[in-house]
Amino acid sequence: MPKIPFAPFGGLLVIAAMAFGQPQPAPASGPPSFEVASIKRSPPLDPAAIAAGKAHVGMSVDQARVDIGSAPLLGLICTAYNVKPDQVAGNPEWLNATINADRFDILAKLPEGANPKQVPEMLQALLAERFKLAVHREKRDMAVYALLVGKGGPKLKDAIPEPMEAAPTEGAAGSKPPAKGEVSFGSGENRVTMKQSAGGMVIHSKETGQMRVTRGENGAFRMEADSMGMEAFAAILSQYLDRPVVDLTELKGRYQVALDLSMDALMAIARKAGMTAAMTGAGNPANPAEAASEPSGGSLFASVQRLGLRLDPRKLPYDFIVIDHVERAPTEN
């Protein structure tokens, strides 16, 4: 059974969600909604099914339906409003229990003529109807790390072109079945695949191209992506720090990116996910940022600096979705 490194994998789920892009404007007749939708509580996550590529996890969208598997409510809110978890405020404590959270399977039918890129807006309507979700938007000053170009300029190599056959097809009803030993989530542009390789794992997504994850000394990991934009890079960095990372590099291309993750950085994301007990043999520093910035060659800050970039702590106005009301369980189908 392939052993999936949870922390890098957790970061890739955020990247997969970015594939939807910005929600499309609602038509004049009102916000779009699913023609019909079913919501059921998901069974517990099965590591064996995940390793075999048979787990019902992630989101698939074709021309007629949306299939979402094992999604926590906070994840659904983030997808619906195109925000990250740290941009959701006012949420009850139970909504933050990421690993142990209630999870849901959703099967919905798109109305005739609907654009798949309207799915986030349709999720907004579904969450309001079934979970009684009520939110409002606010802009607040928030402590962040600004991702900036270093004084000597960027030291990034251009992305490695991806073979045509490797690129997912937009709106595909179902991407090709997983290869032997491959784990696959979602379909079309949202597809993420993972396969064990010598010394680690190979992950592929639209946002990273091919990414190799290898284990180093003392439980550390190295991630090497063939094709990543700075927004996606900032999203990955955010998973391992105590505050979000905002891309202010003004670099618009796609690049080869390498990132060294110390065990302390992996422990930081494990704490966020509520699963430190699953990662033993490492310290438990009180401040993830201090762990990430320790003066070692494997630190996040050192990895960023080697790319000719830097992380600058500052406060910036940040867009928030504030939860006014939400129910823990949906109304009956």
N, C-alpha and C positions, 0 to 999 in steps of 0.2 A: 504494500500500500504506500503510495507516495506520501511523504511527510510535508505538508504545506506550511511554510513559515508564516505564522498568522500576521505578524506586524506589517511586513511589506504587502501582504495580501489585503489587509484592511485598508491600507492607503490606496490600493488599486481600485477598490470599490468606489471610492470618491471620484477617481479619474473616470471610471466607467459612467458614472452619473453625469459627468460634464458633457458627454456626447450629445445630449439632447439640445444643448445650446439655450438661447433665450426663448421664452415663450412667445408665440406669435400674437399679434394684436387681435382682440376679440372682434367679431363682426358687429355691425350696428344693431342687429336683432338681439344681442345679449351674449353673455359668455357661453362657450360651447360646453356640452356635457355628453357623457356616454349615453348611447341608446339604451343599454341595459348593463348592469354590473352586479357581480356576485363577490362578497367578501367572506372569507372563512379563516378561522384561526389556523395557523400553520402547525404542523407537528414539530417536535423538537428537531434541531439540526442533527443530521446523521453524518459523522465524519467519514464513514465508509462509503456512503452514497456520494458525498462530495468528492472523495478521492477517485471514485469510479466514473465521475462525470455525469451522474444520474440524479443529482440533487436538484430540487425545484427551487432555485435561488436566482435572483436577478430579474431583469425585465426584458421581455421580448415584445416587439411591436411589428405587426404586419399591416397590410392594407385594410384588414377587417377587424382585428381584435388586439387587445393589450393583455398580456399575461405577465403578472408580477408574482414572484415566489418568495416567501419567507422574508417579508419586508417589515422592519419595525416601524411604528407610527412616526417616529421622528424622521426616519429616512424618507417616508412618503411625503411628509411636510416639506422636507428639503427639496425633493424632486419637484413637487407641485409649485413651489415658489422660487425655484432656481437659487437656493441659498445653501450655505454650509451649516453644519450643526452649531457652530459658534455664532451664527447670525440669527439664531432662534432664542428669544427671551420670553420670560413670563411662563415658561413651561413647568408643569408640576414635576415633583421629584421622580415619580415613576417613569416619566417619559425619557429620562436620561440613562436608564439601565440598559445600555446598548446590547451587551451579550445576552443578558437574562431577560430582555424586554419581551413583551408579547409581540408575536410576529404574525403577519397576515398574508394569505394568498388572495389575489384579486384577478378575476377574469372579467373583462369588459369588452363590449362590442362598440366599435366606432360608428358614428352615424354616417350615412352615405355622403360621399364627397368630402369627408373630413380630412384634414392634413395631419399626418402623424405628429408633426411638430406642435400640434395643439394639445397633445396628451397632458402636459403639465397643467394647463388651464382646466381640462376636464377632471384631473385629479383634485384640483381646488374645489370644484363643484361637488365631487363625490365625497370628499372629506367633510365639507360643510353639511351635506345631507346626512351622511351615515355616522360620523363621529361628532356632529354638532360643533365642528371647528369654527371658531370666530377669531380673526386676527386683524391687526392693523400694522401699518408700516411706520417705522421711526428711523431717524438718523441720529446716531449717538457717537460721541468721541470714545474711541476704544484703543487700548494698548495693542499695538501690532508690531511685527517686524516688517520693515520695508525692504523688499528685495531690489537692490540697486547695482549698477555697474561699478566695479572697483576703480580706483584711481588709475591703474595701468590699462584699463579697457578690458573688454571681455576676452576670454581665452577659450572660446567655444568653437568646436568643429561643426561644420554643417552636417545636417541629418544625413544618415545613410538612406538612399532611396529604397522604397519598399517594393518588392516584386508585385506586379499587377494582380497575380492570382491570390496574394495574401490580403489584399484590401477587401474589407467587407462591403457587401452591396446594400445600399440604403433601402430601407423598407422591405428587406427580404423576409419572406414568410417564415423561413427557418434556415439558418445557415447550415452548411454541411455538418454532418454528425461529427462529434469529437473523434480524433484519432485515438488509437490504442494508448492508454495511459494519460490521456489528455483530459483536463477538467475544463468545462465550458460554461459560461454564464451569459445569458442574454442572446440576442441575435442581431443581424444587420450591423449598423454603426455602433450599437451598444454592446457588441460581443467582446468578451474578455476570455482568453484561453490561457491555461496554465499547464505546463508539462514538465515533469521531472527530467533533469539532465545530469550529466556527470558533475558532481560537486555542487548541485543547486537546482534551480528551476528556471524555465524560460516562460515568460509571460508576454502575451500580445494583446494590445488594445489600440484603438484608433488614436488615443491621446498620447501613447508612448512609443508606438511602433513595437519592435521586438525589444523586450527587456530581459536581461539575464540577472538573476538573483543568486549569488554564491555566498557560502558561509566562510568566514575567516576565522581568526583566532579569538578565543575567549567569548564565543557565541555571537560575534559581530557578523554583519552582513554587508555585502557590496551590491549595489544596484547600478546597472549600466543600461541605459535606454538609447536606442538608435535614433529616435525621432520624437523630440518633445519640445513643446512651446513653453515659454516662461510662465504662463498662467497655470499650466498643468504642473510645472515644477514647483511653483509656489504652493499649490494645493497639496502636493506630496510633503513638502517641508512642514506645512501646517500640522500634519498628523503627528509629528514627533516633537513639537515645541509646546510651550505653555501659552502661546498666543498665536493668532492667525498670521500668515505671511501674505503680504499684498505685493503684487508685481508692479514695480515702478521703474523697470529697466528700459522701457520703450523699445525692447527688442522684439520684433514681430515675426522673426523666422522660426524655424524648427532646427534643433541642434542635438548633437550627441551629449548626453548628460550622465555623469557618474556620481554616485552618492554613497559615502561610507556611513554605516549605521552601527554605532557602538551598542553594546548590550544595555547601557543606561538609556539610550534613546529608544530602544525597543521596549524597555520597561515603562517608559513614559507613555507610549501608545497603549500598552497593556493596561496601565492604570486607567486611562481614559475609557477603555473597553470593559473595565471591571473584571479583568482576568489575570491579575498578577500571580495568582497561585499556579497558573499554568506555565509560568516562566521562572524557573528556579535558577539558583547559582549566580545571582547578580544582586547588586545593591539596590536600595530603594530610596534614592535621594528625594528630599522634600521638594526641590525645584527642578522640573524637567529641563528648563532652560540652562541651569547651571550644569546639569549632566551633559547636555548636548554641546555646550561650549567649553568643555574641559580641554586643556591644552594638550591634546593628543592627535596623532595623525589620522585617527579614525573618527574624529568629531564631525558633527554636521557643519559647524561653522568653518572648520578647516576645509571640508569638501567644497563648500560654496566658494571660499576664497581661491581654491585651486582653479576654479572655473572663471576667475576674473570678476567675481561678483562679491557682494557683501550683504549682510543682514544688519539693518540699522533700527534699533528700538525707537519707537516714537508713538504719538497718539494721532489718529486720523479719524475723520468722520466716517462712520461705517453704517451701511444700510442693515436694518434689523426687521425681522418679522416678529411681532409681539403677540403671543397667544393670550387672548381674552377669555376663551373658554374652549375646552375639549373634553370629550368623554373617553374613557379608557377602552370601552368596547363599542363596536358599531351596532346600529339598529339591525334588526333581522332582515334577511334578504326578502 
